Amino acid sequence: MKAHVSWDRDLSFTGTTDSGYKTVMDGNGNAISPMESVLVAAGACSSVDVVDILKKGRFNITNCECELEATRAEEPPRVFTDIHAHYKVTGEGITEKALARAVQLSAEKYCSVMLMLEGKVNITTSYELV
């Protein structure tokens, strides 16, 4: 995997992945910030796992949302100290037990973004069937 980041102007940068996708990031609030992108990446990565695990369990999942809340250190470097991910899942026949297992497996075994942060960031999860 490769990526290229180029400076556009001020504190704005464009990242291009080797698959050709582009993301604009900005340190002045004119686009997603690098730290916001890490938070979104954790939620997206984990949500992919939750959906995939439930689909493999033959559950009819119709929607999955992940609401994330993070706390950052007060002093530089302002790293994340805590992240909480709350999953809202809709579908037919999904059990509380199956959803709990999917969330746990994602956070503890499969989500590479969350696992990269492990030991540095306190990550907690919760979930609800909608």
PADREN-679768 format. One record per residue (C-alpha): residue number from 1; residue in three letters; x, y, z. Coordinates in Angstrom, 2 decimals, padded with zeros to 5 digits. Layout:
<nodes>
+-----+--------+---------+---------+---------+
: num : residu :       X :       Y :       Z :
+-----+--------+---------+---------+---------+
: NUM :    ALA :       X :       Y :       Z :
...
+-----+--------+---------+---------+---------+
</nodes>
This chain:
<nodes>
+-----+--------+---------+---------+---------+
: num : residu :       X :       Y :       Z :
+-----+--------+---------+---------+---------+
:   1 :    MET :  000.00 :  000.00 :  000.00 :
:   2 :    LYS :  001.27 :  003.42 : -000.92 :
:   3 :    ALA :  000.01 :  006.99 : -000.70 :
:   4 :    HIS :  001.20 :  010.43 : -001.71 :
:   5 :    VAL :  000.42 :  013.68 :  000.12 :
:   6 :    SER :  000.95 :  017.02 : -001.60 :
:   7 :    TRP :  000.63 :  020.53 : -000.21 :
:   8 :    ASP : -002.08 :  022.59 : -001.90 :
:   9 :    ARG : -001.95 :  025.92 : -000.05 :
:  10 :    ASP : -002.00 :  027.28 :  003.51 :
:  11 :    LEU : -002.50 :  024.14 :  005.66 :
:  12 :    SER : -004.41 :  022.21 :  002.98 :
:  13 :    PHE : -003.09 :  018.93 :  001.57 :
:  14 :    THR : -004.37 :  016.34 : -000.90 :
:  15 :    GLY : -003.68 :  012.69 : -000.24 :
:  16 :    THR : -003.82 :  010.23 : -003.11 :
:  17 :    THR : -003.84 :  006.49 : -002.55 :
:  18 :    ASP : -002.25 :  003.97 : -004.89 :
:  19 :    SER : -005.82 :  002.92 : -005.79 :
:  20 :    GLY : -006.41 :  006.44 : -007.13 :
:  21 :    TYR : -008.72 :  007.87 : -004.47 :
:  22 :    LYS : -008.11 :  011.41 : -003.25 :
:  23 :    THR : -008.80 :  013.07 :  000.09 :
:  24 :    VAL : -008.33 :  016.72 :  000.96 :
:  25 :    MET : -007.25 :  017.39 :  004.54 :
:  26 :    ASP : -006.80 :  020.75 :  006.17 :
:  27 :    GLY : -005.39 :  022.11 :  009.42 :
:  28 :    ASN : -007.57 :  025.25 :  009.34 :
:  29 :    GLY : -011.02 :  023.64 :  009.38 :
:  30 :    ASN : -011.70 :  023.95 :  005.64 :
:  31 :    ALA : -011.78 :  020.16 :  005.16 :
:  32 :    ILE : -011.49 :  017.06 :  007.32 :
:  33 :    SER : -008.49 :  017.29 :  009.65 :
:  34 :    PRO : -005.92 :  014.49 :  009.84 :
:  35 :    MET : -007.12 :  013.57 :  013.35 :
:  36 :    GLU : -010.75 :  013.54 :  012.23 :
:  37 :    SER : -009.74 :  011.22 :  009.40 :
:  38 :    VAL : -008.18 :  008.80 :  011.90 :
:  39 :    LEU : -011.41 :  008.82 :  013.92 :
:  40 :    VAL : -013.54 :  008.27 :  010.81 :
:  41 :    ALA : -011.16 :  005.52 :  009.67 :
:  42 :    ALA : -011.59 :  003.69 :  012.98 :
:  43 :    GLY : -015.38 :  003.84 :  012.67 :
:  44 :    ALA : -015.41 :  002.81 :  009.02 :
:  45 :    CYS : -012.94 : -000.02 :  009.50 :
:  46 :    SER : -014.85 : -001.42 :  012.45 :
:  47 :    SER : -018.24 : -000.98 :  010.74 :
:  48 :    VAL : -016.99 : -002.99 :  007.75 :
:  49 :    ASP : -016.17 : -005.80 :  010.18 :
:  50 :    VAL : -019.52 : -005.62 :  011.99 :
:  51 :    VAL : -021.49 : -005.72 :  008.73 :
:  52 :    ASP : -019.33 : -008.52 :  007.31 :
:  53 :    ILE : -019.57 : -010.65 :  010.46 :
:  54 :    LEU : -023.35 : -010.25 :  010.62 :
:  55 :    LYS : -023.74 : -011.05 :  006.90 :
:  56 :    LYS : -021.60 : -014.16 :  007.32 :
:  57 :    GLY : -023.95 : -015.13 :  010.15 :
:  58 :    ARG : -026.74 : -014.94 :  007.55 :
:  59 :    PHE : -028.44 : -011.98 :  009.22 :
:  60 :    ASN : -030.38 : -009.57 :  007.03 :
:  61 :    ILE : -028.68 : -006.29 :  007.97 :
:  62 :    THR : -030.26 : -003.18 :  006.46 :
:  63 :    ASN : -028.31 : -000.37 :  008.15 :
:  64 :    CYS : -025.23 :  000.15 :  010.27 :
:  65 :    GLU : -024.08 :  003.44 :  011.73 :
:  66 :    CYS : -021.15 :  004.12 :  014.03 :
:  67 :    GLU : -021.16 :  007.23 :  016.19 :
:  68 :    LEU : -017.72 :  008.07 :  017.50 :
:  69 :    GLU : -016.63 :  010.35 :  020.30 :
:  70 :    ALA : -012.99 :  011.02 :  021.06 :
:  71 :    THR : -011.06 :  012.87 :  023.72 :
:  72 :    ARG : -007.67 :  014.37 :  022.96 :
:  73 :    ALA : -004.78 :  015.26 :  025.23 :
:  74 :    GLU : -004.73 :  018.90 :  026.33 :
:  75 :    GLU : -001.06 :  019.45 :  025.48 :
:  76 :    PRO :  000.83 :  018.72 :  022.25 :
:  77 :    PRO :  001.03 :  016.25 :  020.83 :
:  78 :    ARG : -002.78 :  016.25 :  021.12 :
:  79 :    VAL : -003.18 :  012.51 :  020.63 :
:  80 :    PHE : -006.42 :  010.67 :  021.26 :
:  81 :    THR : -006.67 :  009.46 :  024.84 :
:  82 :    ASP : -010.13 :  007.89 :  024.56 :
:  83 :    ILE : -012.42 :  006.80 :  021.74 :
:  84 :    HIS : -015.95 :  005.49 :  022.19 :
:  85 :    ALA : -017.69 :  003.83 :  019.25 :
:  86 :    HIS : -021.45 :  003.31 :  019.41 :
:  87 :    TYR : -022.99 :  001.09 :  016.73 :
:  88 :    LYS : -026.63 :  001.38 :  015.66 :
:  89 :    VAL : -027.66 : -001.63 :  013.60 :
:  90 :    THR : -030.95 : -002.35 :  011.86 :
:  91 :    GLY : -032.03 : -005.58 :  010.27 :
:  92 :    GLU : -034.22 : -008.64 :  010.46 :
:  93 :    GLY : -033.51 : -011.47 :  012.87 :
:  94 :    ILE : -030.35 : -009.92 :  014.32 :
:  95 :    THR : -029.97 : -010.94 :  017.95 :
:  96 :    GLU : -028.42 : -008.93 :  020.73 :
:  97 :    LYS : -025.90 : -011.75 :  021.19 :
:  98 :    ALA : -024.88 : -011.74 :  017.51 :
:  99 :    LEU : -024.42 : -007.96 :  017.46 :
: 100 :    ALA : -022.41 : -008.00 :  020.70 :
: 101 :    ARG : -020.16 : -010.70 :  019.24 :
: 102 :    ALA : -019.66 : -008.80 :  015.97 :
: 103 :    VAL : -018.72 : -005.59 :  017.78 :
: 104 :    GLN : -016.36 : -007.43 :  020.14 :
: 105 :    LEU : -014.65 : -009.38 :  017.34 :
: 106 :    SER : -014.15 : -006.19 :  015.37 :
: 107 :    ALA : -012.66 : -004.22 :  018.27 :
: 108 :    GLU : -010.50 : -007.03 :  019.63 :
: 109 :    LYS : -009.49 : -009.07 :  016.59 :
: 110 :    TYR : -010.22 : -007.62 :  013.14 :
: 111 :    CYS : -010.27 : -003.81 :  013.01 :
: 112 :    SER : -006.73 : -002.92 :  012.01 :
: 113 :    VAL : -007.22 :  000.79 :  012.74 :
: 114 :    MET : -008.45 :  000.19 :  016.29 :
: 115 :    LEU : -005.77 : -002.43 :  016.87 :
: 116 :    MET : -003.06 :  000.02 :  015.75 :
: 117 :    LEU : -004.29 :  002.42 :  018.44 :
: 118 :    GLU : -004.44 : -000.31 :  021.10 :
: 119 :    GLY : -002.24 :  000.38 :  024.10 :
: 120 :    LYS : -002.17 :  004.10 :  023.31 :
: 121 :    VAL : -005.88 :  004.92 :  023.28 :
: 122 :    ASN : -008.61 :  003.68 :  025.61 :
: 123 :    ILE : -011.21 :  002.33 :  023.14 :
: 124 :    THR : -014.69 :  001.43 :  024.33 :
: 125 :    THR : -017.75 :  000.27 :  022.40 :
: 126 :    SER : -021.50 :  000.05 :  022.80 :
: 127 :    TYR : -024.29 : -000.97 :  020.46 :
: 128 :    GLU : -028.02 : -000.98 :  019.94 :
: 129 :    LEU : -030.46 : -002.80 :  017.71 :
: 130 :    VAL : -032.71 : -000.23 :  016.07 :
+-----+--------+---------+---------+---------+
</nodes>
